[in-house]
Amino acid sequence: MTSFDLLIRAPRAIMPEGERAVSIGVTSGRIVWIGAFDAPGSAREAVTLDSDSVLLPGLVDSHVHICEPGNTDWEGFLTATRAAAAGGITTLVDMPLDSVPTTVTLEALAAKRVAADGQCHVDVGFWGGAIPSNLADLPKLHAAGVLGFKSFLCDTGTDDFPGISPEHMQSVMRVVSGLGTIFIVHAESAEASANMHAVSTRHYRDYLASRPKGIENLSIAQVVEAARATGARAHILHLSSADALPMIASAIADGVRLSVETCPHYLALSAEDIGDGETAAKVGPPIREDSNRERLWAGIADGTLDMIVSDHSPCTPDMKALDTGDFGAAWGGISSLQLGLPVVWSEARRRGYWLADVVRWMAERPAALAGLLHKGRLAVGGDADFAVFAPDEEFIVDPARLHHRHPVTPYAGKSLSGVVRETLLRGRRIEPFGRPRGELIARDGVRVIEQTHELKRSA
């Protein structure tokens, strides 16, 4: 009889084919065997989960701003990955901006890896940045292990990560396509940056009016046409405008290599929920009307929207203008690493979805986006990354219990369903205040598979 390092018996587990009872054997951090719940097996450590717990693959969040080095008063690798583990996430991909320096050169990537080394409770990979001046650096960054390249089509508000023009976007896409990787894009037009701080107001409706859906729709149309012209793989970040869904669906039907994400806040909150001065809910693109939210859920149902990721975008409390409630002055970002799973599950279950759906949106597809094919699924050969989740247990969001550096959240006081009881990375429990054991992921042929596949859209 084969003996494992760890044997987990789960009355309920979310497998690629759906929910069932299983036993999983883990050796050297990998899943090496999957059998029936009562199949014979031995291990140095054997665990049987309670009947009210479900074994999930560790979630993968491909849209996270960790802000280190340079802005560790906003967030950092230690606190961000601690919050991620508390939320059932075992792999993050860090965005190239909100750190100093931004990840647009080899030197900046090296500085980020130095800052992250030994500080990560979960595995962390990196997106590179594509800006007007670094086209020649993209192949070097790719060779050094970034998982793809991000650009903005509007001004970012930071001098070291300027946005690019639609014309330059095509040049970037040609390089990215030649490298066999992916281009991910913040799709709002230049008008968004012009309006970003134009309105000083405590009224959410005024902020919403300053960034209308048309700003997104125009920019997404430009991405679609650039991807069509170049054949590049493109990914739309944090979609908030449901008006863009028909255009996206049409492009996909035409064979344009396009994928799209949305975020928990666009699916759980609506403009009608946000009171005057409640700047904790400011994000860009903005949270839109309830009718828009329901159309986003329809986009998930029909497969136009592929995945749900956090867009964890932290800052210091004073930057959120909590004292004045000024939406014009407040930082646009929501910290939700720890809460994404229960937020999405709470909304999904009342619309008739299953945990298997949530796992597909929040684990399997983000892993595929980033080329992490050994992540996001409970399968032999994959990393033994697990979240033990109690889907029926309810809790009230208490900011004091959040592990983000600053516990500012629009979910404070809300009742949510689903508690992460435990998170395991490569078969070992993550202790929130224990020694970090996460790895830095690079495209080295071992930890990351080249992104030559297409994102599968089948249910």
Backbone hydrogen bonds, N-H to C=O, Kabsch-Sander energy under -0.5 kcal/mol:
donor,donor_aa,acceptor,acceptor_aa,energy
4,F,42,S,-2.4
5,D,26,V,-1.9
6,L,26,V,-1.9
7,L,45,E,-2.4
8,I,24,I,-2.5
9,R,7,L,-0.5
9,R,47,V,-3.1
10,A,8,I,-0.6
10,A,22,V,-2.9
13,A,20,R,-1.5
14,I,55,L,-2.5
15,M,13,A,-1.0
15,M,18,G,-2.6
18,G,15,M,-1.8
20,R,13,A,-2.1
22,V,10,A,-2.2
23,S,35,G,-2.3
24,I,8,I,-2.7
25,G,33,W,-2.8
26,V,6,L,-2.9
27,T,30,R,-2.1
30,R,27,T,-1.8
31,I,382,G,-2.9
32,V,25,G,-2.5
32,V,30,R,-0.6
33,W,25,G,-1.3
35,G,23,S,-2.7
39,A,36,A,-1.7
42,S,2,T,-1.1
44,R,4,F,-2.1
45,E,5,D,-0.9
47,V,7,L,-3.0
49,L,9,R,-2.7
49,L,47,V,-0.5
53,S,50,D,-1.7
54,V,389,F,-2.9
55,L,12,R,-2.6
56,L,54,V,-0.6
56,L,387,A,-3.0
58,G,385,D,-2.2
59,L,88,G,-2.7
60,V,362,M,-1.9
61,D,91,T,-2.7
62,S,60,V,-0.6
64,V,93,V,-1.4
65,H,312,H,-2.5
66,I,64,V,-0.7
71,N,67,C,-1.9
74,W,71,N,-2.1
75,E,71,N,-1.5
80,A,76,G,-2.7
81,T,77,F,-2.1
82,R,78,L,-1.5
83,A,79,T,-2.4
84,A,80,A,-2.3
85,A,81,T,-2.3
86,A,82,R,-1.9
87,G,83,A,-1.0
87,G,84,A,-0.9
88,G,85,A,-1.6
89,I,84,A,-2.6
90,T,59,L,-2.4
91,T,59,L,-1.3
92,L,123,D,-2.6
93,V,61,D,-1.9
94,D,125,G,-2.8
95,M,64,V,-3.2
100,V,69,P,-3.7
103,T,96,P,-2.3
104,V,102,T,-2.3
109,L,105,T,-2.1
110,A,106,L,-2.4
111,A,107,E,-2.1
112,K,108,A,-2.2
113,R,109,L,-2.2
114,V,110,A,-2.2
115,A,111,A,-2.1
116,A,112,K,-1.9
117,D,113,R,-1.8
119,Q,116,A,-2.6
121,H,119,Q,-0.5
123,D,90,T,-2.1
124,V,439,E,-2.5
125,G,92,L,-2.6
127,W,94,D,-2.5
128,G,148,G,-2.9
129,G,103,T,-2.7
130,A,150,K,-3.1
131,I,129,G,-0.5
134,N,131,I,-1.3
137,D,134,N,-1.3
138,L,134,N,-0.8
138,L,135,L,-0.9
141,L,137,D,-2.5
142,H,138,L,-2.6
143,A,139,P,-2.4
144,A,140,K,-1.6
145,G,141,L,-0.5
145,G,142,H,-1.5
146,V,141,L,-1.9
147,L,126,F,-2.6
149,F,182,I,-2.3
150,K,128,G,-2.6
151,S,184,I,-1.8
153,L,186,H,-1.8
161,F,158,T,-1.4
164,I,152,F,-2.9
169,M,165,S,-2.2
170,Q,166,P,-1.1
171,S,167,E,-1.0
172,V,168,H,-2.5
173,M,169,M,-2.9
174,R,170,Q,-2.1
175,V,171,S,-1.8
176,V,172,V,-2.9
177,S,173,M,-2.9
178,G,174,R,-2.0
179,L,175,V,-1.5
180,G,176,V,-0.7
180,G,177,S,-1.0
181,T,176,V,-1.9
183,F,233,R,-2.3
184,I,149,F,-3.2
184,I,182,I,-0.5
185,V,235,H,-2.4
186,H,151,S,-2.4
187,A,185,V,-0.9
188,E,186,H,-1.2
189,S,215,I,-1.3
192,A,189,S,-2.2
193,S,189,S,-0.6
194,A,190,A,-1.6
195,N,191,E,-1.7
196,M,192,A,-0.7
198,A,195,N,-1.0
199,V,195,N,-0.6
200,S,198,A,-0.6
201,T,199,V,-0.8
204,Y,202,R,-0.6
206,D,203,H,-0.9
207,Y,203,H,-1.3
208,L,204,Y,-2.8
209,A,205,R,-2.0
210,S,206,D,-1.2
210,S,207,Y,-0.6
211,R,207,Y,-0.6
211,R,208,L,-1.2
215,I,212,P,-1.4
216,E,212,P,-0.7
216,E,213,K,-0.7
217,N,213,K,-2.8
218,L,214,G,-2.5
219,S,215,I,-1.2
220,I,216,E,-2.9
221,A,217,N,-2.2
222,Q,218,L,-1.6
223,V,219,S,-2.0
224,V,220,I,-2.7
225,E,221,A,-2.2
226,A,222,Q,-2.1
227,A,223,V,-2.7
228,R,224,V,-2.5
229,A,225,E,-2.2
230,T,226,A,-2.0
231,G,227,A,-2.3
233,R,181,T,-0.5
234,A,232,A,-0.5
234,A,257,R,-2.8
235,H,183,F,-2.2
236,I,259,S,-2.7
237,L,185,V,-2.3
237,L,235,H,-0.5
239,L,261,E,-2.7
242,A,240,S,-0.8
244,A,241,S,-1.3
245,L,242,A,-1.6
248,I,244,A,-2.3
249,A,245,L,-2.9
250,S,246,P,-2.3
251,A,247,M,-2.1
252,I,248,I,-2.4
253,A,249,A,-2.3
254,D,250,S,-1.5
255,G,252,I,-1.6
256,V,251,A,-2.3
258,L,256,V,-1.8
259,S,234,A,-1.8
261,E,236,I,-2.0
262,T,307,M,-2.0
266,Y,263,C,-0.8
267,L,263,C,-1.0
267,L,264,P,-0.7
268,A,264,P,-1.6
269,L,265,H,-1.8
271,A,288,R,-2.1
273,D,270,S,-1.8
274,I,270,S,-0.6
274,I,271,A,-1.1
275,G,273,D,-0.7
277,G,202,R,-2.4
278,E,275,G,-1.9
279,T,277,G,-2.0
281,A,278,E,-1.6
282,K,279,T,-1.9
293,R,289,E,-2.2
294,E,290,D,-2.1
295,R,291,S,-1.4
296,L,292,N,-1.8
297,W,293,R,-2.0
298,A,294,E,-1.7
299,G,295,R,-1.8
300,I,296,L,-1.7
301,A,297,W,-2.4
302,D,298,A,-2.1
303,G,300,I,-0.9
304,T,299,G,-1.2
305,L,299,G,-2.0
306,D,260,V,-2.1
307,M,260,V,-1.2
308,I,361,W,-1.7
309,V,262,T,-2.1
311,D,63,H,-1.4
312,H,63,H,-1.3
313,S,334,I,-1.7
319,M,316,T,-1.0
320,K,316,T,-0.7
320,K,317,P,-1.1
321,A,318,D,-1.4
322,L,317,P,-0.8
325,G,321,A,-2.7
326,D,321,A,-0.5
327,F,201,T,-3.0
327,F,325,G,-0.8
328,G,201,T,-0.5
330,A,326,D,-1.8
331,W,319,M,-2.6
333,G,282,K,-1.6
333,G,331,W,-1.0
334,I,311,D,-0.6
335,S,408,V,-0.5
336,S,334,I,-0.7
340,G,336,S,-1.7
343,V,339,L,-2.5
344,V,340,G,-2.7
345,W,341,L,-2.9
346,S,342,P,-2.4
347,E,343,V,-1.7
348,A,344,V,-3.0
349,R,345,W,-2.7
350,R,346,S,-0.9
351,R,348,A,-1.3
352,G,349,R,-1.3
353,Y,348,A,-2.3
357,D,354,W,-0.8
358,V,354,W,-1.5
359,V,355,L,-2.6
360,R,356,A,-1.8
361,W,357,D,-2.3
362,M,358,V,-2.7
363,A,359,V,-1.9
364,E,359,V,-1.9
365,R,360,R,-2.2
367,A,363,A,-1.8
368,A,364,E,-2.0
369,L,365,R,-2.5
370,A,366,P,-1.7
371,G,368,A,-1.1
372,L,367,A,-2.9
373,L,371,G,-1.3
375,K,372,L,-1.9
379,A,377,R,-1.1
381,G,31,I,-3.5
382,G,379,A,-2.2
383,D,374,H,-2.6
384,A,29,G,-2.5
385,D,383,D,-2.0
386,F,384,A,-0.6
386,F,424,L,-2.1
387,A,56,L,-2.3
388,V,422,E,-3.2
389,F,54,V,-2.7
389,F,387,A,-0.7
390,A,419,V,-2.9
393,E,390,A,-0.9
395,F,416,L,-2.2
397,V,414,K,-2.6
401,R,398,D,-2.5
402,L,399,P,-1.8
408,V,406,H,-2.1
409,T,407,P,-0.6
412,A,409,T,-1.0
413,G,397,V,-2.7
414,K,411,Y,-2.5
416,L,395,F,-2.8
417,S,342,P,-0.5
418,G,393,E,-3.3
419,V,390,A,-1.8
421,R,388,V,-2.8
421,R,419,V,-0.8
422,E,388,V,-1.2
424,L,386,F,-2.8
425,L,428,R,-2.8
426,R,424,L,-0.5
427,G,384,A,-2.9
428,R,425,L,-1.3
430,I,423,T,-2.9
431,E,429,R,-0.7
434,G,431,E,-2.1
438,G,120,C,-3.1
441,I,124,V,-3.0
441,I,439,E,-0.6
444,D,442,A,-2.0
445,G,448,V,-0.8
449,I,371,G,-1.7
452,T,450,E,-1.8
